[in-house]
């Protein structure tokens, strides 16, 4: 087994090393299929290339594990990513690690993690953060508890692997899925329940763009929310967002092949941006019928007005008008985010596994 560095990308049109990204896509797709029954949300080669090329906000160090020297898609059996913020949270490193289901329990994961720990230590980062996943079929006892609340199955592949290597469970995100289309009667009832609370607000919706008057307010919203959102036992500091980063992030999402639908809520009296909800899905892929509820933000000053429910319903209706073939929406929320979880339950979301977030000091 050999580890090969994934080189930086200077031009998205450059097809060099395409076999590496094709192999990474195959590993991710097989893993996602095993956990969730489809690969709609797993990394695709286009998205991986765009992520690797986006160096403004993160330093990327990636490797693939290959089983032979054929340098073909089928030779890739695993990969690891060490992504380190450049502008804030300079003690942190976000690590992702995937091994093809057919090649697990052969030491590949351990080899990839050893590489990641070495890279993180060399970069003088002290907190490794890993995002594991488990499917609903793995969510069985025995369980391990996070200090902030919530539990994860101790023997699931991700939790077992990382806890045996010194990582601690810092937070649990509950993953859930909503089958589409949403029942019209339920949608009407839910929307009617928001009317009395949202009378002082109005929404604006846009598709794969950002009107210039909302770029800076969105930057402020993301700055505030970076520490306002539940973070469990993970040490985080405020992220540095400005108008340029907002534009850059959207451009990167579009380069990854996503279509992005955004609804914001404006407080009419003050003109303040009170909240934002986004849906993402892969455009141009006729086989993809799943969207992801990417972010839902409501600022503290404007909570209690059912803005989260309101924005999500408006966004969902807009997406179904544009893509009536969509079959589901998935989302994940911190266990301690009881309000947003309650909204999901009211809308009909059903449990669909989870995302254990684990940390380790290096």
Buried (B, 14 or more C-beta within 10 A) or exposed (E): BEBBEBEEBEEEEEEEBEBBBBBBBBBBBBBBBBBBEBBBBBBBBBBBBBBBBBEEBBBBBBBBBBBEEEEEBBBBBBBBBBBBBEEBBBBBBBBBBBBBEEBBEBEBBBBBBBBBBEBBEEBEBBBBBBBBBBBBEBBEEEBBEBEBBBBBBBBBBBBBBBBEBEBBBBBBBBBBBBEBEBEEEEBEEBBEBBEEBBEBBEBBBBEBEBEEEBBBBBBBBBBBBBEBBBBBBBBBEBBBBBBEBBBBBBEBBBBBBBBBBBBBBBBEEEEBBBBBBBBBBBEEEEEBBBBBBBBBBBBEEBEEBBBBBBBBBBBBBBBBEEBEEBBBBBBBBBBBBEEBBEBBEEBBBEEBBBBBBBBBEB
